[in-house]
Structure formats: structure tokens, C-alpha cells
Amino acid sequence: MRARAFVLINLAAGASQRVLAELRKMSFVAEVHAVSGPYDMIAVVDGASFNEIGAFVIGKIQAVPGIQKTITCNVIFLEN
């Protein structure tokens, strides 16, 4: 089973359009949305494992200019 995470993102003022365009180009990013509330964007990231997602977030997403902080929430698939 593949892994999935929601990455909650805080941005610098004025960075929304540039960051949105950069994230949409990234292969692991399935979706990205600008949102209101305590976070500015949420990216849905898919990978082979949580370790792969973690390395992607640290190496690629956090490196995007304008991103100030991320919180990665791994999706847990509950079985009935």
C-alpha cells in the first residue's frame, strides 16, 4: 500500500501564487489547495512509504522560497 500525507503549509506574505505554481509541478504532490485558517496551503503528497514522503517534504517542499513552516500529517487507513 502506498503512503499518503497532508502537508500543512505556512507562507510568507505575497508568496501564494509562486508557491502554488512550484508545488503543482512536483511529482509527489497529488493535490495542493490554498486555504483559510491557521495554514495558508495544504498539499496532498503520495509516496511509497512515510520515510519517502518525509524526505520529499524536507528536501523539496521546505526548500521552496516563501514556505516558512510545514507540518506533515500522515494518513492512517483504519480497517473496519
N, C-alpha and C positions, 0 to 999 in steps of 0.2 A: 504494500500500500504506500502510496506517495504521501508526503507530509505537506501540510498547509499551515500558514500563519497569517495573522493580521498584524501589519506593522503600522503603529500609530505614530504620526509624524508631526513635530512642531517645526515651523518655518520662521525664517527671518522675514521682517516686513518687506513686502514687494516681491517676494521670490516665488509666489504661487505658480504663475504661468510657466516660468523656466523649469521649475522642479517637476511640474506635471508633465511637461514635454519630455524631460530626461527619463523619468520613471516609466513612461509609456513605451519607450524604446527598449527597455530591459527584458531579456528573455524569461527570467523567472517571475516577473510581475504579471499576474493574470488579470488584475484589475487595479485601478487607482482612482480614488474619488476625493475631491475637495469636500470638506465637511465643516459644520459649525460646531461650536462647543470647545472643550479644553484642548482638542487637537485640530490641526489645520487640514491634514490629509490622512487617509487610510489606504494602504496598499495591501492587496491580497497576493501573497507570494507562495508559489508552489516549488517543491524540491523533492529530491529522493529521500532526504532524511532531515530531521531537525538540525543536525550539525551542518548540513549543506546550506540550509536556509540561514542559520546563524552566520556562517562565513560570508554568505552573499550580502546579508544586511550590513555586517561590519565592513566588508571590503568594497562594496559597490554603492549601496543606498546611503550610508553615512558619509560617503565621500562626495556626494553631490553638493555643490555650493548652494547655500541657502537653507540646508537642512541643519537644524540646531540640535534636535534630540529625537531619538526613536525609542519606542517600546514595542517589543515583539511578543505577541500573544499566540502561542502555538495552539492549533485547533486539536481538540481531543474528540475522537469519534467514540461516542458512548454506544455500547451494544445493548439491545433490549433483551 
